[in-house]
Amino acid sequence: MCCPPSGRRRSSASSAAPRARSPAVTGRASPAPYGSTPGPTTRSASSSRAASPYRTTPAGAGSSGVVMTLFAVGFMTMSRYVRNAGAFYATVSRGLGKPAGSGAAMLAVVAYNALQISTYGALGVYATETFANYFHRDVPWWVFAIVGLVFVGWLGYRGIHTSARILGALLVLETVVLVVLAVYVLVKGGAGDWSAESFAPTRVFDPGNGAMFALVAGAFMGFEATAIFSEEARGGIRTVRRATYIAVGFIAVFYAFITWVVVMAYGVDKIAAAAEADPVNLVVAVFDRYVPAPITEVMHILLLTSAFAALLALHNAANRYFYAMGREGLLPRPLGRTHPRTKAPWTAGVVQTVLAAAAIVVFAVFGIDPYLGLLLWGSALGFLGIICLWALCSLAITRFLRREAPEAGIFRTTIAPGLSFAALAVVLFLVLSNLPLLTGAGTATNVLIVGLGVAAVVAGVARALYLRARAPRLYAGLAQTSVDEPPAGRREPVTGNA
């Protein structure tokens, strides 16, 4: 293992910038990856036309776990040099240059906001169903979405410590309920045709599986939160690395196992037909069939709380990218302000909340389905953006570590990030090729989704080039902010390249 960097260069543009910090956060690098709230993640694997290859989702989860482990090796080695609230932005900037990093930053802002806003569609649908079940009254989805928006915004304003407690409790409850489901299915024998076919690596490339990869990526999305929140975590970089590897391993094993249980509950030969008949309630129906009614009722509540937990985590992530971009001058400076007491990026939180409210209003006014429209379209943009960011980071990590940390060894500097880049590039191609399966939308909508991502990258690159020409001091400070103090007598690491 390479020695951690012992110094840093800090420009005047970044040294005075406020840092998001929560004194109460101890021993926790991140509450949970955003996609790891298992309720909505498991259900989302069957929420679109992508449900047809659901039988291969366990293999997709396992293979994705291998890819993300390779990515994590390089990413965690890179984290010795980069500790920044905009983790992807800083990583790409150090490896591929500040214009590329700025493009990645804008893509991250768009991706996380799209994911967070789209999840309000899921919250609205789950809440409407639950309310109708208990009170026999129909309430518009957007009412519950706005109520959730207010609570999420308030908790984000309170800071990461409050969010971490809530996310941790909900994650444990959701995991327990899904484990209970697995036990009942296994004890009752499922559909009777036990098979490991769903784990066969060769099934990963079956037709239509590109959309499945996007949904599986949703399960892993956000494990880099350990680096994003490194500015607010105690316990040092070891805590960050440990949390990352645990997150990747747990998600891969648990998600593959639970999706396999669902396949076994229907039967390998019947899962596709069941998914086509009712993709939204595919997992819910397994509870109804195998689990006692009281546990099923708990599951319905946890679907709602799962969506809320995902919203809270995505809100925090989107805020911190807004905050990092505002702190560095890529977006308006007020976004880089923190609350004097909680140290949370409250201005960014207000902006993010307003954007989400505007999106909810637009979809409600035009009568667009909150699940098949808001959720699927927004999450498609988010998944594409995150997969693209992972690939860019892999390339940046290889370039940076080979140049600046050859002592880390060829596996960490070249092999692991190189393999993850190649695999993620293939996944990105497969997802783009199967985008209509993921969104269920026409060509115009799919072109708009891809176009928004491309526009974000172009805007970020253009902003960096503008700063390089018109504000060189501000440009020099991009991606430089770190929280590490240099031990005495050590060399300063290279902080970026133009």
Secondary structure as a PSIPRED ss2 file (coil, helix, strand):
# PSIPRED VFORMAT (PSIPRED V4.0)

   1 M C   1.000  0.000  0.000
   2 C C   1.000  0.000  0.000
   3 C C   1.000  0.000  0.000
   4 P C   1.000  0.000  0.000
   5 P C   1.000  0.000  0.000
   6 S C   1.000  0.000  0.000
   7 G C   1.000  0.000  0.000
   8 R C   1.000  0.000  0.000
   9 R C   1.000  0.000  0.000
  10 R C   1.000  0.000  0.000
  11 S C   1.000  0.000  0.000
  12 S H   0.000  1.000  0.000
  13 A H   0.000  1.000  0.000
  14 S H   0.000  1.000  0.000
  15 S H   0.000  1.000  0.000
  16 A C   1.000  0.000  0.000
  17 A C   1.000  0.000  0.000
  18 P C   1.000  0.000  0.000
  19 R C   1.000  0.000  0.000
  20 A C   1.000  0.000  0.000
  21 R C   1.000  0.000  0.000
  22 S C   1.000  0.000  0.000
  23 P C   1.000  0.000  0.000
  24 A C   1.000  0.000  0.000
  25 V C   1.000  0.000  0.000
  26 T C   1.000  0.000  0.000
  27 G C   1.000  0.000  0.000
  28 R C   1.000  0.000  0.000
  29 A C   1.000  0.000  0.000
  30 S C   1.000  0.000  0.000
  31 P C   1.000  0.000  0.000
  32 A C   1.000  0.000  0.000
  33 P C   1.000  0.000  0.000
  34 Y H   0.000  1.000  0.000
  35 G H   0.000  1.000  0.000
  36 S H   0.000  1.000  0.000
  37 T C   1.000  0.000  0.000
  38 P H   0.000  1.000  0.000
  39 G H   0.000  1.000  0.000
  40 P H   0.000  1.000  0.000
  41 T H   0.000  1.000  0.000
  42 T H   0.000  1.000  0.000
  43 R H   0.000  1.000  0.000
  44 S H   0.000  1.000  0.000
  45 A C   1.000  0.000  0.000
  46 S C   1.000  0.000  0.000
  47 S C   1.000  0.000  0.000
  48 S C   1.000  0.000  0.000
  49 R H   0.000  1.000  0.000
  50 A H   0.000  1.000  0.000
  51 A H   0.000  1.000  0.000
  52 S C   1.000  0.000  0.000
  53 P C   1.000  0.000  0.000
  54 Y H   0.000  1.000  0.000
  55 R H   0.000  1.000  0.000
  56 T H   0.000  1.000  0.000
  57 T H   0.000  1.000  0.000
  58 P H   0.000  1.000  0.000
  59 A H   0.000  1.000  0.000
  60 G H   0.000  1.000  0.000
  61 A H   0.000  1.000  0.000
  62 G H   0.000  1.000  0.000
  63 S H   0.000  1.000  0.000
  64 S H   0.000  1.000  0.000
  65 G H   0.000  1.000  0.000
  66 V H   0.000  1.000  0.000
  67 V H   0.000  1.000  0.000
  68 M H   0.000  1.000  0.000
  69 T H   0.000  1.000  0.000
  70 L H   0.000  1.000  0.000
  71 F H   0.000  1.000  0.000
  72 A H   0.000  1.000  0.000
  73 V H   0.000  1.000  0.000
  74 G H   0.000  1.000  0.000
  75 F H   0.000  1.000  0.000
  76 M H   0.000  1.000  0.000
  77 T H   0.000  1.000  0.000
  78 M H   0.000  1.000  0.000
  79 S C   1.000  0.000  0.000
  80 R C   1.000  0.000  0.000
  81 Y C   1.000  0.000  0.000
  82 V C   1.000  0.000  0.000
  83 R C   1.000  0.000  0.000
  84 N C   1.000  0.000  0.000
  85 A C   1.000  0.000  0.000
  86 G C   1.000  0.000  0.000
  87 A H   0.000  1.000  0.000
  88 F H   0.000  1.000  0.000
  89 Y H   0.000  1.000  0.000
  90 A H   0.000  1.000  0.000
  91 T H   0.000  1.000  0.000
  92 V H   0.000  1.000  0.000
  93 S H   0.000  1.000  0.000
  94 R H   0.000  1.000  0.000
  95 G H   0.000  1.000  0.000
  96 L H   0.000  1.000  0.000
  97 G C   1.000  0.000  0.000
  98 K H   0.000  1.000  0.000
  99 P H   0.000  1.000  0.000
 100 A H   0.000  1.000  0.000
 101 G H   0.000  1.000  0.000
 102 S H   0.000  1.000  0.000
 103 G H   0.000  1.000  0.000
 104 A H   0.000  1.000  0.000
 105 A H   0.000  1.000  0.000
 106 M H   0.000  1.000  0.000
 107 L H   0.000  1.000  0.000
 108 A H   0.000  1.000  0.000
 109 V H   0.000  1.000  0.000
 110 V H   0.000  1.000  0.000
 111 A H   0.000  1.000  0.000
 112 Y H   0.000  1.000  0.000
 113 N H   0.000  1.000  0.000
 114 A H   0.000  1.000  0.000
 115 L H   0.000  1.000  0.000
 116 Q H   0.000  1.000  0.000
 117 I H   0.000  1.000  0.000
 118 S H   0.000  1.000  0.000
 119 T H   0.000  1.000  0.000
 120 Y H   0.000  1.000  0.000
 121 G H   0.000  1.000  0.000
 122 A H   0.000  1.000  0.000
 123 L H   0.000  1.000  0.000
 124 G H   0.000  1.000  0.000
 125 V H   0.000  1.000  0.000
 126 Y H   0.000  1.000  0.000
 127 A H   0.000  1.000  0.000
 128 T H   0.000  1.000  0.000
 129 E H   0.000  1.000  0.000
 130 T H   0.000  1.000  0.000
 131 F H   0.000  1.000  0.000
 132 A H   0.000  1.000  0.000
 133 N H   0.000  1.000  0.000
 134 Y H   0.000  1.000  0.000
 135 F H   0.000  1.000  0.000
 136 H C   1.000  0.000  0.000
 137 R C   1.000  0.000  0.000
 138 D C   1.000  0.000  0.000
 139 V C   1.000  0.000  0.000
 140 P C   1.000  0.000  0.000
 141 W H   0.000  1.000  0.000
 142 W H   0.000  1.000  0.000
 143 V H   0.000  1.000  0.000
 144 F H   0.000  1.000  0.000
 145 A H   0.000  1.000  0.000
 146 I H   0.000  1.000  0.000
 147 V H   0.000  1.000  0.000
 148 G H   0.000  1.000  0.000
 149 L H   0.000  1.000  0.000
 150 V H   0.000  1.000  0.000
 151 F H   0.000  1.000  0.000
 152 V H   0.000  1.000  0.000
 153 G H   0.000  1.000  0.000
 154 W H   0.000  1.000  0.000
 155 L H   0.000  1.000  0.000
 156 G H   0.000  1.000  0.000
 157 Y H   0.000  1.000  0.000
 158 R H   0.000  1.000  0.000
 159 G C   1.000  0.000  0.000
 160 I H   0.000  1.000  0.000
 161 H H   0.000  1.000  0.000
 162 T H   0.000  1.000  0.000
 163 S H   0.000  1.000  0.000
 164 A H   0.000  1.000  0.000
 165 R H   0.000  1.000  0.000
 166 I H   0.000  1.000  0.000
 167 L H   0.000  1.000  0.000
 168 G H   0.000  1.000  0.000
 169 A H   0.000  1.000  0.000
 170 L H   0.000  1.000  0.000
 171 L H   0.000  1.000  0.000
 172 V H   0.000  1.000  0.000
 173 L H   0.000  1.000  0.000
 174 E H   0.000  1.000  0.000
 175 T H   0.000  1.000  0.000
 176 V H   0.000  1.000  0.000
 177 V H   0.000  1.000  0.000
 178 L H   0.000  1.000  0.000
 179 V H   0.000  1.000  0.000
 180 V H   0.000  1.000  0.000
 181 L H   0.000  1.000  0.000
 182 A H   0.000  1.000  0.000
 183 V H   0.000  1.000  0.000
 184 Y H   0.000  1.000  0.000
 185 V H   0.000  1.000  0.000
 186 L H   0.000  1.000  0.000
 187 V H   0.000  1.000  0.000
 188 K H   0.000  1.000  0.000
 189 G C   1.000  0.000  0.000
 190 G C   1.000  0.000  0.000
 191 A C   1.000  0.000  0.000
 192 G C   1.000  0.000  0.000
 193 D C   1.000  0.000  0.000
 194 W C   1.000  0.000  0.000
 195 S C   1.000  0.000  0.000
 196 A C   1.000  0.000  0.000
 197 E H   0.000  1.000  0.000
 198 S H   0.000  1.000  0.000
 199 F H   0.000  1.000  0.000
 200 A C   1.000  0.000  0.000
 201 P H   0.000  1.000  0.000
 202 T H   0.000  1.000  0.000
 203 R H   0.000  1.000  0.000
 204 V H   0.000  1.000  0.000
 205 F H   0.000  1.000  0.000
 206 D C   1.000  0.000  0.000
 207 P C   1.000  0.000  0.000
 208 G C   1.000  0.000  0.000
 209 N H   0.000  1.000  0.000
 210 G H   0.000  1.000  0.000
 211 A H   0.000  1.000  0.000
 212 M H   0.000  1.000  0.000
 213 F H   0.000  1.000  0.000
 214 A H   0.000  1.000  0.000
 215 L H   0.000  1.000  0.000
 216 V H   0.000  1.000  0.000
 217 A H   0.000  1.000  0.000
 218 G H   0.000  1.000  0.000
 219 A H   0.000  1.000  0.000
 220 F H   0.000  1.000  0.000
 221 M C   1.000  0.000  0.000
 222 G C   1.000  0.000  0.000
 223 F C   1.000  0.000  0.000
 224 E C   1.000  0.000  0.000
 225 A H   0.000  1.000  0.000
 226 T H   0.000  1.000  0.000
 227 A H   0.000  1.000  0.000
 228 I H   0.000  1.000  0.000
 229 F H   0.000  1.000  0.000
 230 S H   0.000  1.000  0.000
 231 E H   0.000  1.000  0.000
 232 E H   0.000  1.000  0.000
 233 A C   1.000  0.000  0.000
 234 R C   1.000  0.000  0.000
 235 G C   1.000  0.000  0.000
 236 G H   0.000  1.000  0.000
 237 I H   0.000  1.000  0.000
 238 R H   0.000  1.000  0.000
 239 T H   0.000  1.000  0.000
 240 V H   0.000  1.000  0.000
 241 R H   0.000  1.000  0.000
 242 R H   0.000  1.000  0.000
 243 A H   0.000  1.000  0.000
 244 T H   0.000  1.000  0.000
 245 Y H   0.000  1.000  0.000
 246 I H   0.000  1.000  0.000
 247 A H   0.000  1.000  0.000
 248 V H   0.000  1.000  0.000
 249 G H   0.000  1.000  0.000
 250 F H   0.000  1.000  0.000
 251 I H   0.000  1.000  0.000
 252 A H   0.000  1.000  0.000
 253 V H   0.000  1.000  0.000
 254 F H   0.000  1.000  0.000
 255 Y H   0.000  1.000  0.000
 256 A H   0.000  1.000  0.000
 257 F H   0.000  1.000  0.000
 258 I H   0.000  1.000  0.000
 259 T H   0.000  1.000  0.000
 260 W H   0.000  1.000  0.000
 261 V H   0.000  1.000  0.000
 262 V H   0.000  1.000  0.000
 263 V H   0.000  1.000  0.000
 264 M H   0.000  1.000  0.000
 265 A H   0.000  1.000  0.000
 266 Y H   0.000  1.000  0.000
 267 G C   1.000  0.000  0.000
 268 V C   1.000  0.000  0.000
 269 D C   1.000  0.000  0.000
 270 K C   1.000  0.000  0.000
 271 I H   0.000  1.000  0.000
 272 A H   0.000  1.000  0.000
 273 A H   0.000  1.000  0.000
 274 A H   0.000  1.000  0.000
 275 A H   0.000  1.000  0.000
 276 E H   0.000  1.000  0.000
 277 A H   0.000  1.000  0.000
 278 D C   1.000  0.000  0.000
 279 P C   1.000  0.000  0.000
 280 V C   1.000  0.000  0.000
 281 N C   1.000  0.000  0.000
 282 L H   0.000  1.000  0.000
 283 V H   0.000  1.000  0.000
 284 V H   0.000  1.000  0.000
 285 A H   0.000  1.000  0.000
 286 V H   0.000  1.000  0.000
 287 F H   0.000  1.000  0.000
 288 D H   0.000  1.000  0.000
 289 R H   0.000  1.000  0.000
 290 Y H   0.000  1.000  0.000
 291 V C   1.000  0.000  0.000
 292 P C   1.000  0.000  0.000
 293 A H   0.000  1.000  0.000
 294 P H   0.000  1.000  0.000
 295 I H   0.000  1.000  0.000
 296 T H   0.000  1.000  0.000
 297 E H   0.000  1.000  0.000
 298 V H   0.000  1.000  0.000
 299 M H   0.000  1.000  0.000
 300 H H   0.000  1.000  0.000
 301 I H   0.000  1.000  0.000
 302 L H   0.000  1.000  0.000
 303 L H   0.000  1.000  0.000
 304 L H   0.000  1.000  0.000
 305 T H   0.000  1.000  0.000
 306 S H   0.000  1.000  0.000
 307 A H   0.000  1.000  0.000
 308 F H   0.000  1.000  0.000
 309 A H   0.000  1.000  0.000
 310 A H   0.000  1.000  0.000
 311 L H   0.000  1.000  0.000
 312 L H   0.000  1.000  0.000
 313 A H   0.000  1.000  0.000
 314 L H   0.000  1.000  0.000
 315 H H   0.000  1.000  0.000
 316 N H   0.000  1.000  0.000
 317 A H   0.000  1.000  0.000
 318 A H   0.000  1.000  0.000
 319 N H   0.000  1.000  0.000
 320 R H   0.000  1.000  0.000
 321 Y H   0.000  1.000  0.000
 322 F H   0.000  1.000  0.000
 323 Y H   0.000  1.000  0.000
 324 A H   0.000  1.000  0.000
 325 M H   0.000  1.000  0.000
 326 G H   0.000  1.000  0.000
 327 R H   0.000  1.000  0.000
 328 E H   0.000  1.000  0.000
 329 G C   1.000  0.000  0.000
 330 L C   1.000  0.000  0.000
 331 L C   1.000  0.000  0.000
 332 P C   1.000  0.000  0.000
 333 R H   0.000  1.000  0.000
 334 P H   0.000  1.000  0.000
 335 L H   0.000  1.000  0.000
 336 G H   0.000  1.000  0.000
 337 R C   1.000  0.000  0.000
 338 T C   1.000  0.000  0.000
 339 H C   1.000  0.000  0.000
 340 P C   1.000  0.000  0.000
 341 R C   1.000  0.000  0.000
 342 T C   1.000  0.000  0.000
 343 K C   1.000  0.000  0.000
 344 A C   1.000  0.000  0.000
 345 P C   1.000  0.000  0.000
 346 W H   0.000  1.000  0.000
 347 T H   0.000  1.000  0.000
 348 A H   0.000  1.000  0.000
 349 G H   0.000  1.000  0.000
 350 V H   0.000  1.000  0.000
 351 V H   0.000  1.000  0.000
 352 Q H   0.000  1.000  0.000
 353 T H   0.000  1.000  0.000
 354 V H   0.000  1.000  0.000
 355 L H   0.000  1.000  0.000
 356 A H   0.000  1.000  0.000
 357 A H   0.000  1.000  0.000
 358 A H   0.000  1.000  0.000
 359 A H   0.000  1.000  0.000
 360 I H   0.000  1.000  0.000
 361 V H   0.000  1.000  0.000
 362 V H   0.000  1.000  0.000
 363 F H   0.000  1.000  0.000
 364 A H   0.000  1.000  0.000
 365 V H   0.000  1.000  0.000
 366 F C   1.000  0.000  0.000
 367 G C   1.000  0.000  0.000
 368 I C   1.000  0.000  0.000
 369 D C   1.000  0.000  0.000
 370 P H   0.000  1.000  0.000
 371 Y H   0.000  1.000  0.000
 372 L H   0.000  1.000  0.000
 373 G H   0.000  1.000  0.000
 374 L H   0.000  1.000  0.000
 375 L H   0.000  1.000  0.000
 376 L H   0.000  1.000  0.000
 377 W H   0.000  1.000  0.000
 378 G H   0.000  1.000  0.000
 379 S H   0.000  1.000  0.000
 380 A H   0.000  1.000  0.000
 381 L H   0.000  1.000  0.000
 382 G H   0.000  1.000  0.000
 383 F H   0.000  1.000  0.000
 384 L H   0.000  1.000  0.000
 385 G H   0.000  1.000  0.000
 386 I H   0.000  1.000  0.000
 387 I H   0.000  1.000  0.000
 388 C H   0.000  1.000  0.000
 389 L H   0.000  1.000  0.000
 390 W H   0.000  1.000  0.000
 391 A H   0.000  1.000  0.000
 392 L H   0.000  1.000  0.000
 393 C H   0.000  1.000  0.000
 394 S H   0.000  1.000  0.000
 395 L H   0.000  1.000  0.000
 396 A H   0.000  1.000  0.000
 397 I H   0.000  1.000  0.000
 398 T H   0.000  1.000  0.000
 399 R H   0.000  1.000  0.000
 400 F H   0.000  1.000  0.000
 401 L H   0.000  1.000  0.000
 402 R H   0.000  1.000  0.000
 403 R H   0.000  1.000  0.000
 404 E H   0.000  1.000  0.000
 405 A C   1.000  0.000  0.000
 406 P H   0.000  1.000  0.000
 407 E H   0.000  1.000  0.000
 408 A H   0.000  1.000  0.000
 409 G C   1.000  0.000  0.000
 410 I H   0.000  1.000  0.000
 411 F H   0.000  1.000  0.000
 412 R H   0.000  1.000  0.000
 413 T H   0.000  1.000  0.000
 414 T H   0.000  1.000  0.000
 415 I H   0.000  1.000  0.000
 416 A H   0.000  1.000  0.000
 417 P H   0.000  1.000  0.000
 418 G H   0.000  1.000  0.000
 419 L H   0.000  1.000  0.000
 420 S H   0.000  1.000  0.000
 421 F H   0.000  1.000  0.000
 422 A H   0.000  1.000  0.000
 423 A H   0.000  1.000  0.000
 424 L H   0.000  1.000  0.000
 425 A H   0.000  1.000  0.000
 426 V H   0.000  1.000  0.000
 427 V H   0.000  1.000  0.000
 428 L H   0.000  1.000  0.000
 429 F H   0.000  1.000  0.000
 430 L H   0.000  1.000  0.000
 431 V H   0.000  1.000  0.000
 432 L H   0.000  1.000  0.000
 433 S H   0.000  1.000  0.000
 434 N C   1.000  0.000  0.000
 435 L H   0.000  1.000  0.000
 436 P H   0.000  1.000  0.000
 437 L H   0.000  1.000  0.000
 438 L H   0.000  1.000  0.000
 439 T H   0.000  1.000  0.000
 440 G C   1.000  0.000  0.000
 441 A C   1.000  0.000  0.000
 442 G C   1.000  0.000  0.000
 443 T H   0.000  1.000  0.000
 444 A H   0.000  1.000  0.000
 445 T H   0.000  1.000  0.000
 446 N H   0.000  1.000  0.000
 447 V H   0.000  1.000  0.000
 448 L H   0.000  1.000  0.000
 449 I H   0.000  1.000  0.000
 450 V H   0.000  1.000  0.000
 451 G H   0.000  1.000  0.000
 452 L H   0.000  1.000  0.000
 453 G H   0.000  1.000  0.000
 454 V H   0.000  1.000  0.000
 455 A H   0.000  1.000  0.000
 456 A H   0.000  1.000  0.000
 457 V H   0.000  1.000  0.000
 458 V H   0.000  1.000  0.000
 459 A H   0.000  1.000  0.000
 460 G H   0.000  1.000  0.000
 461 V H   0.000  1.000  0.000
 462 A H   0.000  1.000  0.000
 463 R H   0.000  1.000  0.000
 464 A H   0.000  1.000  0.000
 465 L H   0.000  1.000  0.000
 466 Y H   0.000  1.000  0.000
 467 L H   0.000  1.000  0.000
 468 R H   0.000  1.000  0.000
 469 A H   0.000  1.000  0.000
 470 R H   0.000  1.000  0.000
 471 A C   1.000  0.000  0.000
 472 P H   0.000  1.000  0.000
 473 R H   0.000  1.000  0.000
 474 L H   0.000  1.000  0.000
 475 Y H   0.000  1.000  0.000
 476 A H   0.000  1.000  0.000
 477 G C   1.000  0.000  0.000
 478 L C   1.000  0.000  0.000
 479 A C   1.000  0.000  0.000
 480 Q C   1.000  0.000  0.000
 481 T C   1.000  0.000  0.000
 482 S C   1.000  0.000  0.000
 483 V C   1.000  0.000  0.000
 484 D C   1.000  0.000  0.000
 485 E C   1.000  0.000  0.000
 486 P C   1.000  0.000  0.000
 487 P C   1.000  0.000  0.000
 488 A C   1.000  0.000  0.000
 489 G C   1.000  0.000  0.000
 490 R C   1.000  0.000  0.000
 491 R C   1.000  0.000  0.000
 492 E C   1.000  0.000  0.000
 493 P C   1.000  0.000  0.000
 494 V C   1.000  0.000  0.000
 495 T C   1.000  0.000  0.000
 496 G C   1.000  0.000  0.000
 497 N C   1.000  0.000  0.000
 498 A C   1.000  0.000  0.000
